[in-house]
Amino acid sequence: MLARTLFRRAAAAAAQRLYSTPAQSSSPPLLGKIRCDMKDAMRAKDTNKLNVCRSLIAEISNASKTPAPPTTDIHLLAIITKTLDKSLASLNEFQSAGRDDLAAKEAGQIEVLKAYAAQVEKVGLDEIEGVVKKVLEGGVGKMGEVMKAVMNQLEGRPVVQGDVAGAVQRALKK
């Protein structure tokens, strides 16, 4: 009887230690903001923002189960951009089908997604284009080599690879 009681107390203490630890410190700051906004949207009964927050959290949760989980706001920006592209395609389809009610709903969700995308700090296009020019002056001429050199120079800074690829393509066309 005494052994069973001691075992239960030890198990309860272990469970308390396990579940009372703070949340993962590696989660991006924007994820916390999205979660807080979801709670605020629930309280305010803002279904549009609530739906966007829920879908973003679901996308982030799915992405966190991959071998390379999102750990920075730039990774979250990629998820937000992907969701934004889907919403823009849906908006075009709804408008072409004459479904103004669904188009208005999708337009509201696009505005919320754009607001989240704007909160992520990243390297500006002007700075990226300047680095691309410096790399091209160095004699590198192939797309992959230029991309690698530019990303090496911008390493450790919040940069979107799509922006770099666009700047490299524009510079190579000239």
KOLBAKE-182649 format. One line per 4 residues: number of its first residue (from 1); their letters; for each residue x, y, z of N, C-alpha, C. Coordinates in pm, 1 decimal. Atoms other than C-alpha are relative to their C-alpha. Layout:
BEGIN
NUM	A	X,Y,Z,X,Y,Z,X,Y,Z ~ ...
END
This chain:
BEGIN
1	MLAR	81.7,-118.2,0.0,0.0,0.0,0.0,86.6,125.4,0.0 ~ -88.9,-113.9,-7.6,276.9,239.2,90.8,76.8,17.6,-130.9 ~ -73.9,-6.4,125.3,468.4,154.2,-225.2,-86.4,58.8,-110.8 ~ 91.4,-51.1,102.3,163.4,225.6,-441.7,-18.9,150.3,17.2
5	TLFR	16.5,-142.5,-27.4,114.3,565.1,-275.3,124.6,78.1,-41.0 ~ -124.7,-66.3,39.1,479.4,657.2,-323.1,15.3,3.8,-151.4 ~ -8.5,5.0,146.6,463.4,546.8,-687.3,-91.2,105.2,-62.1 ~ 94.7,-98.7,53.4,155.6,763.5,-750.0,52.5,142.5,20.0
9	RAAA	-54.8,-133.5,-25.7,320.6,1066.0,-589.7,115.8,30.7,-94.2 ~ -113.1,-19.6,91.0,634.5,1018.3,-797.1,-49.4,22.1,-142.6 ~ 55.3,-16.0,134.4,428.9,980.5,-1114.8,-64.9,137.3,-15.9 ~ 63.9,-131.4,5.3,229.0,1294.9,-1032.6,104.6,110.4,-7.2
13	AAAQ	-106.4,-101.1,3.2,548.2,1491.4,-968.0,67.2,2.4,-136.7 ~ -61.9,5.5,133.0,698.7,1371.1,-1296.8,-91.1,63.3,-103.9 ~ 94.9,-59.2,94.3,382.7,1467.7,-1484.5,-3.8,150.9,15.7 ~ 1.2,-143.6,-22.3,387.0,1810.2,-1323.7,124.2,64.0,-61.2
17	RLYS	-122.0,-53.1,60.2,747.9,1863.6,-1430.0,-10.8,-0.6,-151.4 ~ 10.0,13.1,144.9,666.9,1744.5,-1781.3,-91.3,105.4,-59.9 ~ 99.0,-89.1,58.6,361.6,1960.0,-1836.5,10.9,144.2,46.7 ~ -10.7,-136.6,-47.7,462.4,2267.6,-1641.9,117.5,73.9,-61.2
21	TPAQ	-111.1,-68.3,65.2,763.9,2344.3,-1859.5,-54.2,104.7,-95.0 ~ 48.6,-103.1,91.0,731.7,2661.2,-2065.3,-3.2,-51.2,-143.5 ~ 12.2,38.4,140.4,640.9,2642.1,-2431.6,136.5,6.0,-66.8 ~ -127.7,4.9,70.7,912.8,2581.4,-2683.9,50.3,140.5,-26.3
25	SSSP	-57.1,-132.7,20.9,1145.3,2876.4,-2701.1,39.5,20.3,-145.6 ~ -40.2,-12.3,139.5,1219.4,2801.8,-3065.1,-115.3,41.9,-89.8 ~ 111.6,-40.3,84.3,873.7,2909.2,-3182.8,17.8,146.4,-40.4 ~ -16.1,-137.2,49.6,872.9,3223.7,-3396.4,-93.5,97.9,71.3
29	PLLG	84.1,-99.6,-67.5,736.9,3546.2,-3244.1,-133.8,23.3,-69.8 ~ 123.9,-23.7,73.5,477.6,3584.2,-3520.6,-104.1,-106.6,32.1 ~ 93.1,106.4,-35.4,324.4,3249.9,-3422.9,-74.2,35.0,129.0 ~ 65.3,-44.5,-122.6,254.0,3384.5,-3075.1,-100.9,109.7,-26.2
33	KIRC	91.8,-108.9,36.4,95.4,3692.1,-3227.9,-125.0,-55.7,-66.6 ~ 115.1,60.0,68.4,-127.5,3478.3,-3450.7,-90.3,-69.2,101.8 ~ 79.9,68.1,-102.3,-236.8,3270.7,-3150.2,-76.5,100.3,86.9 ~ 69.3,-103.4,-78.6,-318.4,3583.7,-2948.1,-111.5,65.2,-81.0
37	DMKD	102.3,-58.3,86.3,-505.7,3731.8,-3242.9,-118.6,-94.2,-16.7 ~ 108.5,96.3,11.5,-706.1,3410.1,-3272.2,-90.1,8.9,123.7 ~ 79.6,-11.5,-122.7,-815.0,3442.2,-2908.6,-81.2,129.9,-0.9 ~ 70.4,-127.3,6.4,-902.9,3808.2,-2960.3,-115.2,-5.5,-101.1
41	AMRA	105.0,13.1,101.1,-1100.6,3720.8,-3274.7,-116.2,-83.4,52.9 ~ 107.2,78.9,-61.6,-1293.7,3459.4,-3077.0,-83.7,87.4,91.8 ~ 71.1,-86.7,-93.6,-1380.2,3714.1,-2810.8,-83.8,104.3,-72.7 ~ 68.9,-104.9,74.1,-1477.8,3976.7,-3069.0,-99.1,-56.5,-101.7
45	KDTN	86.4,68.5,96.5,-1666.4,3719.2,-3280.2,27.8,46.8,-142.8 ~ -45.1,-38.2,133.8,-1465.0,3825.9,-3587.0,31.4,-128.5,-76.6 ~ -15.4,130.8,65.3,-1519.5,3514.4,-3798.6,104.1,2.5,-110.2 ~ -96.1,-9.0,109.6,-1305.8,3637.1,-4086.7,142.9,-19.2,51.0
49	KLNV	-134.9,10.2,-56.6,-991.1,3686.7,-3879.4,20.1,-132.8,71.6 ~ -7.5,128.2,-69.2,-1066.7,3376.4,-3674.9,29.2,-113.1,-97.9 ~ -23.5,103.8,100.5,-1081.6,3160.6,-3987.8,141.4,5.8,-54.6 ~ -136.5,-15.5,50.5,-753.9,3302.8,-4115.4,100.6,-50.5,103.3
53	CRSL	-92.9,42.8,-105.8,-578.3,3249.3,-3781.5,-1.3,-151.4,16.6 ~ 9.1,144.9,-13.2,-706.4,2893.8,-3753.1,67.7,-71.6,-116.7 ~ -62.3,66.8,115.6,-598.9,2805.2,-4105.6,151.3,16.7,1.9 ~ -144.9,-19.5,-9.2,-254.2,2958.6,-4052.8,61.7,-89.6,106.5
57	IAEI	-52.2,86.3,-106.0,-205.1,2770.8,-3726.8,0.3,-145.4,-46.0 ~ 3.1,136.6,53.2,-309.9,2449.1,-3901.0,113.5,-23.0,-99.8 ~ -109.8,11.6,97.4,-62.5,2511.6,-4185.3,135.3,-6.4,71.3 ~ -125.4,-2.0,-74.9,214.7,2590.3,-3936.9,18.4,-131.3,76.0
61	SNAS	-6.3,128.1,-70.6,129.4,2280.5,-3736.0,39.5,-112.9,-93.8 ~ -36.9,101.3,99.2,149.2,2066.4,-4048.6,145.3,14.2,-40.6 ~ -138.9,-23.2,38.5,479.1,2226.5,-4144.4,96.8,-37.8,111.8 ~ -89.3,33.1,-111.5,620.3,2163.7,-3797.8,23.5,-150.0,12.2
65	KTPA	-17.1,145.2,-2.6,582.0,1789.2,-3852.6,90.9,-49.5,-111.3 ~ -91.8,35.8,106.8,821.1,1795.0,-4148.1,142.2,-5.7,55.4 ~ -138.7,3.6,-47.1,1197.0,1734.9,-4124.4,60.8,138.3,26.9 ~ -50.1,-136.4,-20.6,1254.8,2113.3,-4143.2,-113.7,88.1,51.2
69	PPTT	111.5,-79.2,-52.7,1001.0,2277.6,-3908.8,30.2,149.5,-3.8 ~ -21.6,-145.3,1.5,948.0,2655.5,-3923.3,48.4,49.1,136.5 ~ -56.3,-48.8,-126.0,1166.8,2822.6,-3661.6,15.7,151.5,2.2 ~ -14.3,-145.5,5.6,1177.5,3184.3,-3779.0,-123.1,60.9,-66.4
73	DIHL	110.8,-70.5,64.5,935.8,3447.1,-3898.4,9.5,-8.6,-152.2 ~ -15.2,12.8,145.7,1080.5,3411.9,-4250.4,-64.6,-130.6,-46.8 ~ 65.7,125.9,35.1,966.6,3048.2,-4254.2,-152.0,16.3,5.2 ~ 143.5,-25.2,-8.5,623.5,3162.1,-4140.3,-47.0,87.3,-115.3
77	LAII	35.5,-84.1,113.3,625.3,3426.2,-4412.0,-19.8,-84.2,-125.5 ~ 17.5,88.9,114.6,669.1,3150.1,-4669.8,-135.3,-70.0,6.7 ~ 130.4,64.7,-16.5,363.4,2972.6,-4528.6,-112.4,99.8,-25.8 ~ 101.5,-102.9,21.0,164.2,3296.7,-4523.5,-10.1,35.5,-147.7
81	TKTL	-0.3,-32.3,142.6,268.1,3374.9,-4881.4,-67.8,-109.7,-80.8 ~ 63.2,111.7,69.5,163.2,3028.3,-4996.3,-151.4,4.3,19.2 ~ 142.6,-11.0,-28.6,-174.8,3072.0,-4826.7,-60.4,119.6,-72.2 ~ 46.3,-120.1,69.0,-206.8,3420.2,-4975.4,-17.0,-26.5,-149.0
85	DKSL	11.4,34.7,141.3,-142.1,3285.4,-5325.5,-124.3,-84.7,-26.9 ~ 120.3,82.3,14.0,-414.2,3023.5,-5277.4,-125.6,86.2,8.9 ~ 116.5,-86.6,-17.7,-656.3,3290.6,-5157.3,-20.1,91.5,-120.2 ~ 12.6,-84.4,119.6,-579.7,3515.4,-5454.6,-56.5,-79.5,-116.8
89	ASLN	53.5,84.5,106.4,-646.5,3226.2,-5693.3,-148.7,-26.6,23.5 ~ 140.9,22.5,-32.5,-973.7,3153.0,-5512.9,-82.2,124.7,-28.1 ~ 70.1,-125.6,25.2,-1072.0,3519.2,-5534.4,-27.3,17.1,-148.7 ~ 18.7,-11.2,145.2,-1018.3,3519.4,-5911.1,-106.4,-96.8,-49.5
93	EFQS	101.0,97.9,40.7,-1225.6,3202.7,-5948.3,-139.8,43.1,42.2 ~ 130.7,-43.9,-47.6,-1508.4,3341.9,-5736.0,-51.4,117.5,-82.3 ~ 42.2,-114.7,79.9,-1513.1,3666.4,-5933.8,-41.6,-42.0,-140.0 ~ 35.4,45.8,135.3,-1516.9,3484.8,-6268.0,-129.2,-80.9,0.1
97	AGRD	122.7,77.7,-10.1,-1801.3,3262.0,-6146.0,-119.8,86.6,42.2 ~ 107.4,-89.9,-39.5,-2003.5,3564.7,-6032.6,-45.7,-18.0,143.5 ~ 33.6,20.6,-140.8,-2001.0,3467.3,-5664.3,56.7,114.8,81.9 ~ -47.0,-119.8,-68.9,-1966.2,3813.0,-5513.8,4.8,-17.8,151.4
101	DLAA	-0.4,22.3,-143.8,-2050.5,3691.6,-5162.5,127.9,-72.2,43.9 ~ -123.2,72.7,-32.9,-1761.3,3443.6,-5159.6,123.9,83.8,-31.2 ~ -113.5,-85.6,36.2,-1533.1,3693.8,-5333.7,24.3,104.2,109.5 ~ -15.8,-99.0,-107.4,-1599.2,3952.2,-5060.1,61.3,-64.4,123.8
105	KEAG	-55.1,71.2,-114.8,-1525.6,3694.9,-4790.0,148.4,-28.6,-21.3 ~ -140.2,31.3,30.8,-1202.0,3590.7,-4961.4,85.2,126.7,-0.1 ~ -73.3,-126.4,-0.2,-1098.9,3955.1,-5008.6,31.1,44.7,142.9 ~ -24.7,-32.2,-140.1,-1135.4,4010.7,-4634.2,110.7,-85.7,58.7
109	QIEV	-105.0,88.6,-48.4,-916.8,3708.9,-4563.6,134.9,39.0,-59.1 ~ -124.8,-43.3,64.0,-656.6,3835.8,-4810.6,57.7,120.8,73.9 ~ -47.0,-117.0,-74.6,-637.6,4165.2,-4619.9,65.8,-40.8,131.9 ~ -57.9,46.9,-126.5,-572.7,3980.1,-4292.8,136.1,-65.7,-26.5
113	LKAY	-126.6,65.9,33.8,-302.3,3766.6,-4458.1,107.8,102.4,-36.9 ~ -96.8,-103.6,36.2,-135.9,4075.6,-4606.1,49.5,74.4,123.8 ~ -41.0,-66.6,-123.7,-133.5,4236.6,-4261.6,103.1,-84.3,74.5 ~ -98.3,87.2,-65.2,49.1,3933.9,-4117.6,130.7,-2.6,-77.7
117	AAQV	-121.2,2.9,81.8,293.1,3927.2,-4408.9,80.5,129.1,17.6 ~ -68.7,-128.1,-16.8,372.7,4295.1,-4353.6,71.5,10.4,134.4 ~ -61.5,-6.8,-132.5,470.3,4228.1,-3989.9,138.0,-64.3,4.7 ~ -129.0,68.8,1.5,772.6,4020.7,-4090.7,105.1,94.7,-57.7
121	EKVG	-109.8,-83.9,47.5,1093.6,4221.7,-4118.9,90.2,-84.1,-88.8 ~ -87.1,71.4,92.9,1307.3,4124.2,-4414.7,87.9,99.6,-73.9 ~ -93.0,-83.6,75.2,1590.1,4254.3,-4629.7,-75.5,59.5,-119.7 ~ 69.0,-68.7,107.7,1465.8,4510.9,-4880.8,53.2,-36.9,-138.1
125	LDEI	-37.1,33.0,137.6,1472.7,4463.8,-5257.2,118.9,82.7,-48.2 ~ -111.3,-84.2,42.2,1712.2,4757.1,-5305.1,132.8,-57.4,47.0 ~ -122.9,57.7,-53.5,1971.7,4596.6,-5081.0,34.1,-131.5,-70.5 ~ -22.7,126.6,71.0,1926.9,4258.6,-5250.9,55.7,27.0,-139.1
129	EGVV	-47.7,-32.7,134.6,1972.2,4414.9,-5594.8,142.6,52.7,3.5 ~ -137.3,-47.6,-14.1,2287.8,4589.1,-5472.7,97.6,-115.1,18.5 ~ -86.0,116.9,-20.5,2434.7,4258.5,-5353.9,11.4,-80.3,-129.3 ~ -2.4,73.3,127.3,2337.6,4094.0,-5684.1,94.7,68.4,-97.5
133	KKVL	-90.9,-73.0,89.9,2520.4,4367.8,-5878.4,145.6,-24.7,37.0 ~ -136.8,26.5,-44.5,2832.8,4318.1,-5666.3,44.8,-139.7,-39.0 ~ -34.3,138.3,33.4,2823.2,3943.2,-5725.3,21.3,-13.6,-150.2 ~ -14.6,8.7,145.0,2774.6,3986.2,-6099.6,126.5,70.6,-48.1
137	EGGV	-125.2,-67.1,34.2,3069.6,4228.1,-6112.0,119.4,-90.7,26.2 ~ -106.5,94.5,-33.2,3277.7,3946.6,-5960.8,22.8,-104.8,-106.8 ~ -20.6,92.6,110.6,3237.2,3744.5,-6280.8,-85.2,-125.1,3.8 ~ 88.8,116.3,-6.1,2975.6,3491.2,-6175.4,-115.2,25.6,-95.8
141	GKMG	101.6,-25.6,101.2,2722.5,3440.2,-6453.5,-116.0,-95.9,-3.8 ~ 110.4,95.5,2.7,2503.4,3135.4,-6392.4,-94.6,26.5,115.6 ~ 105.1,-27.5,-98.9,2178.1,3159.3,-6199.3,31.4,-65.2,135.0 ~ -25.5,71.2,-125.4,2265.9,2896.0,-5938.2,119.8,54.2,74.9
145	EVMK	-121.2,-52.7,-63.8,2612.3,3035.7,-5872.4,-26.2,137.7,60.1 ~ 31.2,-133.8,-49.2,2479.1,3389.6,-5835.8,-88.2,-10.6,125.0 ~ 88.1,18.4,-115.3,2203.7,3271.6,-5601.2,79.3,-43.1,123.1 ~ -79.2,50.2,-112.4,2451.5,3083.0,-5384.2,88.0,110.8,57.9
149	AVMN	-87.6,-107.2,-46.7,2690.2,3379.9,-5366.7,-79.9,108.7,73.4 ~ 82.8,-103.1,-64.1,2412.0,3626.7,-5283.3,-50.3,-49.5,135.1 ~ 50.6,54.3,-127.2,2263.5,3400.0,-5015.3,111.8,-11.6,102.9 ~ -113.1,4.8,-93.0,2611.5,3355.3,-4864.1,29.6,137.7,57.7
153	QLEG	-25.8,-135.5,-48.8,2656.4,3732.0,-4841.3,-109.7,50.1,93.1 ~ 112.4,-42.2,-83.5,2311.9,3776.1,-4685.7,-29.6,-99.7,111.4 ~ 21.3,104.5,-100.2,2353.0,3480.2,-4449.6,-19.0,59.8,138.6 ~ 28.1,-46.3,-134.7,2210.2,3530.6,-4103.7,-97.6,115.9,5.6
157	RPVV	95.3,-110.8,5.1,1974.6,3804.6,-4218.2,-132.5,-51.8,-54.5 ~ 130.5,47.7,47.0,1601.5,3766.1,-4281.8,-23.7,36.6,-145.5 ~ 14.4,-24.4,142.7,1582.8,3731.3,-4658.0,-93.1,-106.1,-59.4 ~ 91.3,90.3,67.9,1315.5,3577.0,-4880.2,67.7,-46.5,-128.7
161	QGDV	-70.0,52.8,116.3,1465.5,3346.5,-5142.0,-69.2,37.2,-130.0 ~ 73.3,-39.1,120.5,1191.5,3435.2,-5390.1,38.8,140.0,-46.0 ~ -43.0,-135.6,34.0,1295.3,3800.9,-5375.7,139.6,-2.1,-61.6 ~ -136.2,11.5,53.3,1659.2,3704.8,-5434.7,-4.7,-58.2,-140.5
165	AGAV	8.8,64.0,132.0,1565.6,3479.2,-5727.2,-53.1,98.0,-102.9 ~ 53.7,-100.3,92.6,1359.2,3755.9,-5887.2,102.6,105.1,-34.5 ~ -102.8,-101.9,24.2,1640.7,4008.8,-5848.0,111.2,-56.0,-89.0 ~ -104.8,62.4,82.6,1894.0,3765.0,-5996.8,-49.8,-15.8,-142.7
169	QRAL	54.7,17.2,135.8,1668.2,3688.0,-6294.2,-6.9,132.2,-73.9 ~ 6.5,-132.2,63.8,1610.1,4057.6,-6363.6,140.8,48.7,-37.7 ~ -135.8,-46.6,26.2,1983.5,4128.2,-6340.1,65.0,-79.8,-115.0 ~ -59.0,80.5,106.4,2077.0,3838.8,-6570.4,-61.6,28.4,-136.6
173	KK	65.7,-34.2,127.0,1825.9,3951.1,-6836.7,58.8,126.3,-60.9 ~ -54.4,-127.4,48.8,1996.6,4290.9,-6862.8,124.2,-20.5,-80.7
END
